[in-house]
Amino acid sequence: MGSCNNWIARDILCFFDEKGIAIEPILHHSGIVRCELDRPDGRLTQEQYAKLLTSLSRYTPQYYDYLVVKQQRSEYLQFIYSQSPDLLGLCLNSPDVEHCLHHFFAHRSLIENANQVELGCYPQEWHLAMMPNNSDDESNTLAAIGYFIMLYELLRNYTPTPQVTIFLPLSSSTYQNKLATAFDDQCVYHAGSTKMVIERNTLATKHPYWNATLYELQLERVAQLNTSLDEQTSWRQNVLEQIEKQFSRQTTAQDTHLLHQVCFELKVSRWTLNLRLKEEHTCFTELVKKVRVNKACELLTKTHLSLLDISDQLGFSSQAVFSRFFKTALNRTPLAYRNAHQGQV
């Protein structure tokens, strides 16, 4: 299952908000709650991304304005770099265009892998074909144009006018002038497929100021970042963060009250919260247990609070219940755990 960084949606919706378009209905239709949109380093699922594009297809003129205005102001690549400097830094410091594109597609999941892209590498050209995510042709075209503009701006780092051909199944002439400007009159309309063809001369273009030492460091850094993607994508992580916030406020009591508070913060029903956790093979009770164990370990090793105070702070009905819970989870009593970690207090 693919996903994409939430800053993609956040930036688009910010632009729409400035245009006076109500974004709450778009969020609702896309199945996106505010905490997912606002969470630093958060990600949206492929389904949410597809629904977002479907919602945006109602505002096609504004979406094209968003893309083309950003590009004409030389803001598009700068914005993507500001959000994903490691991947963009590597792509902007590759030996040539071919290596640049290879690294982008090898690690594009750091930005998104919700779009279905087929890469065909031939002796004289590369074909980047955008495959449909859903039955809505308009939203698929929106996704493709945004994607192609991002790649085109990346290629411009190597050559002022990349030799490409953009094939679009665009029947309306309304946006053709804007797209002609965006791609330097290298578009073919009414095409049967949606793809970007990059010619061999452009692929072979060398980077005039390639830094080989920095390049090796960037390769290593980008490879390391891929390991953390699953946590960024999960609904489980959103719920965990909200549970931790409730415990940090020391307002927790019974699990039912905690569940109510988390649902309130996430702006979802209990049914929706539990269903989405079930899809990730976990449940609310397990996440509360995880947070309680971690918080208990922290309080035992980093404070001098009594076991009774810790028990109360974590919402247990008694110290005895807390002790049984802790021993079941870690196979030692709270006191034994504290004694073993006395140096950390």
C-alpha positions in Angstrom: 0.0 0.0 0.0 1.4 3.4 -1.0 1.4 6.6 0.9 2.5 10.2 0.6 3.8 12.9 2.9 1.0 15.0 4.4 2.8 18.3 3.5 1.8 17.7 -0.1 -1.9 17.9 0.8 -1.2 20.6 3.4 0.4 23.0 0.9 -2.3 22.5 -1.7 -5.1 23.0 0.8 -3.4 26.1 2.2 -3.4 27.6 -1.3 -7.1 26.7 -1.7 -7.9 28.2 1.6 -6.2 31.5 0.6 -8.4 31.4 -2.6 -11.5 31.3 -0.3 -12.4 27.6 -1.0 -13.7 25.7 2.1 -11.2 22.9 2.8 -13.2 21.1 5.5 -15.5 19.4 3.0 -12.4 18.3 1.0 -10.9 16.8 4.2 -14.1 15.1 5.1 -14.5 13.6 1.6 -10.9 12.4 1.6 -11.2 10.7 5.0 -8.4 12.9 6.4 -8.7 14.3 10.0 -6.9 17.4 11.1 -4.3 15.7 13.2 -3.2 13.7 10.2 -2.9 16.8 8.1 -1.0 18.8 10.7 1.3 16.1 12.2 5.0 16.8 11.5 6.4 14.1 9.2 3.0 12.4 8.9 1.8 10.5 5.8 -1.5 9.9 4.1 -2.6 6.5 2.8 -2.9 5.8 -0.9 -6.7 5.7 -0.5 -6.8 9.1 1.2 -4.5 10.6 -1.5 -6.8 9.2 -4.3 -9.9 10.6 -2.6 -8.1 14.0 -2.1 -7.4 14.2 -5.9 -11.0 13.3 -6.6 -12.1 16.1 -4.4 -9.6 18.5 -6.0 -10.9 17.7 -9.5 -13.9 19.9 -8.7 -11.4 22.8 -8.5 -9.2 22.1 -11.5 -8.5 25.7 -12.5 -7.4 26.5 -9.0 -5.2 23.4 -8.9 -3.5 24.3 -12.2 -2.9 27.8 -10.8 -1.3 26.3 -7.7 1.1 24.2 -9.8 2.0 26.7 -12.6 2.2 29.8 -10.3 4.6 27.9 -8.0 6.7 26.8 -11.0 6.8 30.3 -12.6 7.9 31.8 -9.4 10.7 29.2 -9.1 9.0 28.1 -5.8 8.0 24.5 -6.6 11.4 22.8 -6.4 12.4 25.0 -3.4 9.2 24.0 -1.6 9.8 20.3 -2.2 13.5 20.7 -1.1 12.4 22.4 2.1 10.2 19.4 2.9 12.4 16.6 1.7 16.0 18.0 1.6 17.8 14.6 1.8 16.2 13.1 -1.3 16.1 16.3 -3.3 19.7 17.1 -2.3 20.8 13.7 -3.6 18.9 14.2 -6.9 20.3 17.7 -7.3 23.9 16.4 -6.7 24.0 13.3 -8.9 26.7 12.8 -11.6 24.1 13.1 -14.4 20.4 13.1 -15.2 20.2 9.4 -15.5 21.6 8.9 -11.9 19.3 11.7 -10.7 16.2 10.0 -12.0 17.4 6.6 -10.8 17.8 7.8 -7.2 14.5 9.6 -7.3 12.5 6.5 -8.3 14.5 4.2 -6.0 13.7 6.4 -3.0 10.6 8.4 -4.1 8.6 6.8 -1.2 10.3 9.4 1.0 8.0 11.9 -0.7 5.2 9.6 -2.0 4.6 6.2 -3.6 0.8 6.6 -3.8 1.0 7.4 -7.6 1.3 4.3 -9.8 4.3 5.0 -12.0 5.8 2.6 -14.6 9.4 3.3 -15.6 10.6 2.1 -19.0 14.3 2.5 -19.7 15.2 2.2 -23.4 18.5 3.0 -25.3 17.3 6.3 -26.6 14.7 7.5 -24.1 13.0 6.8 -20.8 9.2 6.5 -20.5 7.5 7.5 -17.2 3.9 6.4 -17.5 1.3 7.4 -14.9 -1.2 4.6 -14.3 -4.7 5.3 -13.1 -5.3 5.2 -9.3 -9.1 5.3 -9.8 -11.8 5.7 -12.4 -11.7 9.5 -12.3 -9.8 10.6 -15.4 -9.7 14.2 -14.2 -8.0 13.4 -10.9 -5.6 11.1 -12.6 -4.6 13.9 -14.9 -4.1 16.3 -12.0 -1.8 13.8 -10.3 0.2 13.3 -13.5 0.7 17.0 -14.2 1.8 17.7 -10.7 4.2 14.8 -10.9 5.6 15.8 -14.3 6.2 19.4 -13.2 8.1 18.3 -10.2 10.4 16.1 -12.4 10.7 18.7 -15.1 11.9 21.2 -12.5 14.4 18.7 -11.3 15.8 18.2 -14.8 16.2 21.9 -15.2 18.9 21.8 -12.6 21.0 20.0 -15.2 19.8 21.7 -18.4 17.8 24.9 -19.0 15.3 23.2 -21.4 15.1 19.4 -20.9 14.3 17.4 -24.1 11.1 15.7 -23.1 7.6 15.1 -24.5 4.6 15.2 -22.2 1.6 13.1 -23.4 -1.7 14.1 -21.8 -5.3 12.8 -22.5 -6.5 16.4 -22.0 -9.5 17.2 -24.2 -10.1 20.8 -23.0 -8.0 23.6 -24.5 -8.6 25.7 -21.4 -5.3 24.8 -19.7 -3.1 24.2 -22.7 -1.5 27.7 -22.6 -0.5 27.2 -19.0 0.9 23.7 -19.6 2.7 24.9 -22.7 4.5 27.5 -20.5 5.2 24.9 -17.8 6.8 22.4 -20.2 8.3 24.8 -22.8 5.8 23.8 -25.6 6.7 20.1 -25.4 3.1 18.7 -24.8 1.0 16.4 -26.9 -2.7 16.6 -26.1 -5.6 14.1 -26.7 -3.0 11.3 -26.2 -4.1 7.8 -25.4 -1.8 7.6 -22.4 -0.3 9.8 -19.7 3.4 9.7 -19.8 6.6 11.7 -19.9 9.3 10.7 -22.4 12.8 11.9 -21.6 15.3 11.8 -24.5 18.8 10.3 -24.4 20.6 13.7 -24.8 19.0 14.9 -21.6 19.5 11.7 -19.7 23.3 11.9 -20.5 23.6 15.5 -19.3 26.4 15.8 -16.7 26.3 17.8 -13.5 28.8 20.6 -13.9 29.5 20.9 -10.2 29.0 17.4 -9.0 30.5 16.8 -5.5 31.5 13.1 -5.2 32.2 13.2 -1.5 28.9 14.8 -0.6 27.2 12.4 -3.0 28.4 9.3 -1.0 27.1 10.8 2.2 23.8 11.6 0.7 23.3 8.1 -0.6 23.9 6.7 2.9 21.6 9.2 4.5 18.7 8.6 2.1 19.0 4.8 2.5 18.7 5.2 6.3 15.6 7.3 6.1 13.6 4.6 4.3 13.5 2.5 7.4 11.3 4.9 9.3 8.4 5.2 6.7 6.1 2.6 8.2 5.7 4.5 11.5 5.1 7.8 9.7 2.3 6.2 7.7 0.3 4.4 10.4 -2.9 5.5 12.0 -1.6 3.6 15.0 1.1 6.2 15.5 -1.5 9.0 15.4 -3.5 7.3 18.1 -0.4 6.5 20.2 0.6 10.2 20.1 -2.8 11.2 21.3 -2.8 8.7 24.2 0.6 9.9 25.2 -0.7 13.5 25.2 -3.5 12.5 27.5 -1.1 10.8 30.0 1.2 13.8 29.9 -1.7 16.0 30.9 -2.4 13.7 33.8 -6.1 13.8 33.0 -6.6 10.1 32.4 -8.9 7.9 34.4 -10.7 4.8 33.1 -9.9 3.5 29.6 -13.4 4.4 28.4 -12.8 8.0 29.3 -9.3 7.9 27.6 -10.9 6.5 24.5 -13.5 9.3 24.5 -10.8 11.9 24.8 -8.7 10.5 22.0 -11.7 10.3 19.7 -12.5 13.9 20.6 -9.0 15.0 19.7 -8.9 13.1 16.5 -12.4 14.1 15.5 -13.5 10.6 14.8 -16.1 8.2 16.2 -15.1 5.2 18.3 -16.2 2.9 15.5 -13.9 4.7 12.9 -11.0 4.7 15.3 -11.3 1.0 16.2 -11.9 0.0 12.6 -8.7 1.8 11.3 -6.7 0.2 14.1 -8.1 -3.2 13.2 -6.9 -2.7 9.7 -3.4 -2.2 11.1 -3.7 -5.4 13.2 -3.9 -3.7 16.6 -6.5 -2.3 19.0 -6.9 0.6 21.4 -6.3 -1.5 24.5 -3.0 -2.7 23.2 -1.8 0.8 22.5 -2.9 2.1 25.9 -0.9 -0.8 27.4 2.1 0.1 25.4 2.0 3.8 26.6 1.3 2.8 30.2 4.4 0.5 30.2 6.6 3.1 28.7 5.3 5.9 31.0 5.7 3.6 34.0 9.3 2.8 33.1 10.0 6.6 32.6 8.5 7.5 36.0 10.3 4.7 37.8 13.7 5.6 36.4 13.5 9.4 36.1 11.5 10.4 39.2 11.3 9.6 42.9 7.5 9.3 42.9 6.2 6.6 45.1 4.6 3.5 43.5 1.2 4.7 44.7 1.7 8.1 43.0 2.8 6.5 39.8 -0.2 4.1 40.0 -2.6 7.1 40.4 -1.0 9.0 37.6 -1.3 6.1 35.2 -5.0 5.6 36.0 -4.9 2.4 37.9 -7.4 1.7 40.6 -4.8 0.7 43.1 -1.1 0.1 43.6 -1.6 -3.6 43.6 -3.3 -3.5 40.2 -0.5 -1.4 38.9 2.2 -3.9 40.2 0.4 -6.9 38.7 0.1 -5.1 35.3 3.8 -4.1 35.4 5.0 -7.6 36.3 2.8 -9.2 33.6 4.3 -6.8 31.0 8.0 -6.9 31.9 8.3 -10.0 34.1 9.5 -8.0 37.1 8.0 -5.9 39.8 8.1 -2.1 39.6 10.4 -1.9 42.6 12.8 -4.4 41.1 12.8 -2.4 37.8 13.5 0.8 39.7 16.3 -0.8 41.7 17.9 -2.1 38.5 17.9 1.3 37.0 18.7 3.5 40.0 21.6 5.2 38.2 19.1 6.8 35.8 17.1 8.7 38.5 
